[in-house]
């Protein structure tokens, strides 16, 4: 493209973009989308300062505190009612920071490889039915490594050891066998390649090493208290439990889960057919902005998940988002989806270099 043609394209884009911004920013949000050509490539630079929002999302620190409180309330309720594992799973889908693996045990790995942190729920591993596959999966990166954390969750009512002789229970043996099976499968290079492609991680990996982590969240720590089923042997069995984990395994009791600050922006999603991402749950910290625009078209059920943010969590009054905040988020999702689509239609690459949130 000649320089004169590039200038003509920029003039046309600026003119149409300015008109569109006036029309689409009627809510008082100042949005800046600038088009420019760099090295022969056309880019759309998008920014938003979030002014005009009726209210902000829930503060991250408040949400972390609530996650810890909801865990205590939820576990007590589920233990009393002998709830099924599916109920525990749904609870954790809405409380992503509680699911371990968003940060490594030694702090290795940072944010996920996309604009949003994704907590994958019920990721399908080739060769495994849903019953024997992972409950959750986190993906983290750093400069040299791609970390994949596979998480198995079991009910708080399950015991680690038999009270009669201190040997692992059948349920624990089965859970550990699942971890060993995943490890055996993913230790094969051909299976790793299939796995990476299935979850769109093949381009993310590039020259990085890949490291799999296997997390087991199981039972309740009061099993090891002096007044528990193991009596004075409880402390010994608790230490024995820690010694049972292999180098790439990490054990937690359900009540020992602590909310991870790196996961407060996570979306809980499920991979569907044709690499479509179904949003299962959002957190009340959810915000919009130009950085999410490229992901919106891939996220099905996103609007429904936003509407669910109005519902109270764990039946606690006032824990849902205000209706005006939810309506605002829905409107901004529609705006950024359209803005991104128009930029792509013009042949521009979307570029958001600032962490703008609304």
ZIDA-V817330 format. One record per run of one state. SS is the DSSP state (A for helix, B for strand, O for the rest). FROM is the first residue (numbers start at 1). LEN is the number of residues. If there is no record, write none. Layout:
# ZIDA-V817330
SS/FROM/LEN
SS/FROM/LEN
This chain:
# ZIDA-V817330
O/1/2
A/3/22
O/25/6
B/31/8
O/39/2
B/41/8
O/49/11
A/60/22
O/82/3
A/85/10
O/95/1
A/96/3
O/99/19
B/118/4
O/122/14
B/136/6
O/142/3
B/145/9
O/154/7
B/161/1
O/162/6
B/168/1
O/169/1
A/170/17
O/187/2
A/189/10
O/199/3
A/202/4
O/206/3
B/209/9
O/218/3
A/221/4
O/225/6
A/231/14
O/245/4
B/249/4
O/253/1
A/254/3
O/257/4
A/261/3
O/264/3
B/267/5
O/272/1
A/273/3
O/276/1
B/277/5
O/282/8
A/290/7
O/297/2
B/299/2
O/301/1
A/302/9
O/311/12
A/323/23
O/346/3
B/349/3
O/352/7
